[in-house]
Amino acid sequence: MTTPGAKRLYVLRHAKSAWPQGVADPDRPLAGRGRRDAPAAGRWLRSAGRPPELVVCSPARRTRETWELLHGELAADPEVVHDDRVYAAELPELLRVLRQTPEPVRTVLLVAHQPGVQELTLALAGAAKGDALERVREKFPTSAIAVLDLDGPWPRLGGGCAVLAEFVVPRGGKKPG
């Protein structure tokens, strides 16, 4: 379905967030587990060998913190756009945002929220390797990364246009002591 050199979209759900009392949803920080898992996601992305050229990130604190911790593990310094439209976005809005990706860009990382990340992945995946699609249908946990390979221009991003190449859930290990 996809050809060598095809575009790649990484869809990342932010790392585990805290729920401090009296803090508005957009201002919620990462929890301890999230602070451990976000760098693990960065290490996984680095090992994938195809770093993002563009990062589209929700402006919520937990997504920004996820990106910052992940970025510290990458061997790349992509352009980052904090897009208000991505916060709490559902499928149609995420598609609108991603369709505006400049055409020279071949690899994008979207850092966003549930249920939008799951809806987007399921909508785009026309095929999948192994049991990845079933696992995405079942659950899209925090720090999970869907790897979608696609052909064609970004403005034509739509249903069934991609192969779900991988679905991983990097974890940073348990807190010592």
C-alpha positions as CSV (number, residue, x, y, z in Angstrom):
1,M,0.0,0.0,0.0
2,T,2.8,2.4,0.8
3,T,6.0,2.9,-1.2
4,P,9.6,3.4,0.0
5,G,10.1,7.0,1.1
6,A,6.4,7.3,1.9
7,K,5.2,9.8,4.5
8,R,5.1,8.8,8.1
9,L,2.8,10.1,10.8
10,Y,3.5,9.3,14.5
11,V,0.4,9.7,16.6
12,L,1.3,10.0,20.3
13,R,-1.1,10.2,23.2
14,H,0.5,12.4,25.9
15,A,2.1,10.7,28.9
16,K,0.2,10.0,32.1
17,S,-1.1,13.2,33.7
18,A,-1.9,14.2,37.2
19,W,-5.3,15.4,38.4
20,P,-4.5,18.2,41.0
21,Q,-7.5,19.6,42.7
22,G,-8.5,23.0,41.5
23,V,-6.4,22.9,38.3
24,A,-8.1,23.4,35.0
25,D,-7.9,20.6,32.5
26,P,-5.5,22.5,30.0
27,D,-3.1,23.2,32.9
28,R,-2.8,19.6,34.3
29,P,0.8,18.5,34.6
30,L,2.3,15.1,34.0
31,A,2.2,12.6,36.9
32,G,5.4,10.9,38.0
33,R,4.7,8.0,35.7
34,G,4.3,10.4,32.8
35,R,7.6,12.0,33.6
36,R,9.2,8.5,33.3
37,D,7.3,7.4,30.3
38,A,7.8,10.5,28.1
39,P,11.6,10.0,27.8
40,A,11.0,6.4,27.0
41,A,8.8,7.4,24.1
42,G,11.6,9.7,22.9
43,R,14.1,6.8,23.1
44,W,11.8,4.6,21.1
45,L,11.3,7.3,18.5
46,R,15.1,7.8,18.2
47,S,15.5,4.0,17.7
48,A,12.8,4.0,15.0
49,G,15.4,5.8,12.8
50,R,13.1,8.3,11.3
51,P,12.7,11.4,13.4
52,P,9.9,13.8,13.0
53,E,10.6,16.9,10.8
54,L,7.5,18.6,12.2
55,V,5.8,18.3,15.6
56,V,2.1,19.3,16.0
57,C,1.4,19.5,19.7
58,S,-1.7,20.4,21.7
59,P,-1.0,23.5,23.8
60,A,-2.2,21.7,27.0
61,R,0.5,21.5,29.7
62,R,0.6,17.7,29.7
63,T,1.2,17.5,26.0
64,R,3.9,20.2,26.1
65,E,5.6,18.5,29.0
66,T,5.4,15.2,27.1
67,W,7.0,16.8,24.1
68,E,9.8,18.5,26.1
69,L,10.8,15.3,27.9
70,L,10.6,13.2,24.7
71,H,12.6,15.8,22.7
72,G,15.4,15.5,25.2
73,E,15.9,11.9,24.0
74,L,15.8,12.6,20.3
75,A,18.8,13.2,18.0
76,A,16.7,15.7,16.1
77,D,15.4,19.3,16.5
78,P,12.2,19.4,14.5
79,E,10.0,22.4,14.0
80,V,7.3,22.5,16.7
81,V,3.8,24.0,16.4
82,H,1.6,24.3,19.4
83,D,-1.8,24.3,17.8
84,D,-4.9,25.3,19.8
85,R,-7.1,23.3,17.5
86,V,-5.5,20.0,18.6
87,Y,-6.5,20.4,22.3
88,A,-9.5,18.0,22.9
89,A,-9.9,17.7,19.1
90,E,-11.9,15.0,17.5
91,L,-11.2,13.3,14.1
92,P,-12.5,16.0,11.7
93,E,-10.4,18.7,13.4
94,L,-7.3,16.6,13.6
95,L,-7.6,15.8,9.9
96,R,-8.0,19.5,9.1
97,V,-4.8,20.3,11.0
98,L,-2.8,17.5,9.5
99,R,-4.0,18.3,5.9
100,Q,-2.3,21.7,6.3
101,T,1.2,20.1,6.7
102,P,3.6,21.6,4.2
103,E,4.2,19.2,1.3
104,P,8.0,18.9,1.7
105,V,7.5,17.5,5.2
106,R,7.7,13.7,5.1
107,T,7.5,12.8,8.8
108,V,5.1,14.4,11.4
109,L,4.6,13.7,15.1
110,L,1.2,14.6,16.5
111,V,1.1,14.9,20.3
112,A,-2.5,15.0,21.3
113,H,-5.3,13.6,23.5
114,Q,-7.8,10.7,23.7
115,P,-10.2,10.0,22.1
116,G,-9.0,11.9,19.1
117,V,-5.7,10.0,18.8
118,Q,-7.5,6.7,18.7
119,E,-10.2,7.9,16.3
120,L,-7.5,9.3,13.9
121,T,-5.5,6.1,13.9
122,L,-8.5,3.9,13.3
123,A,-9.8,6.1,10.5
124,L,-6.5,6.4,8.7
125,A,-5.4,2.7,9.0
126,G,-6.6,0.9,5.9
127,A,-4.3,-2.0,6.7
128,A,-2.1,-3.0,9.6
129,K,0.9,-5.2,10.4
130,G,0.3,-7.9,12.9
131,D,-2.2,-7.3,15.6
132,A,-1.6,-3.5,15.8
133,L,-5.1,-2.5,14.7
134,E,-6.8,-4.8,17.2
135,R,-4.6,-3.3,20.0
136,V,-5.5,0.2,18.9
137,R,-9.2,-0.6,18.9
138,E,-8.9,-2.1,22.4
139,K,-7.1,0.8,24.0
140,F,-4.8,3.7,23.2
141,P,-3.0,4.2,26.5
142,T,-1.0,7.2,27.6
143,S,2.4,7.4,25.9
144,A,1.3,5.0,23.1
145,I,2.6,5.7,19.6
146,A,0.8,4.7,16.5
147,V,3.1,4.6,13.4
148,L,1.2,5.3,10.2
149,D,2.9,5.1,6.8
150,L,1.0,6.7,3.9
151,D,1.4,7.7,0.3
152,G,0.0,10.9,-1.3
153,P,-0.1,14.5,-0.4
154,W,-1.0,15.7,3.1
155,P,-4.2,17.5,1.8
156,R,-5.6,14.2,0.8
157,L,-5.2,12.6,4.2
158,G,-8.3,10.5,4.8
159,G,-10.0,7.3,5.6
160,G,-8.0,4.1,4.9
161,C,-5.0,5.9,3.4
162,A,-2.3,4.5,5.7
163,V,-0.8,1.3,6.9
164,L,-0.5,1.0,10.7
165,A,3.1,-0.2,10.7
166,E,3.5,-0.3,14.5
167,F,1.7,0.4,17.8
168,V,4.0,0.7,20.8
169,V,3.6,1.7,24.4
170,P,7.0,2.8,25.7
171,R,7.3,2.7,29.5
172,G,10.0,4.3,31.6
173,G,10.1,1.7,34.4
174,K,9.1,1.9,38.0
175,K,10.0,4.6,40.4
176,P,13.0,3.4,42.5
177,G,12.7,2.6,46.2
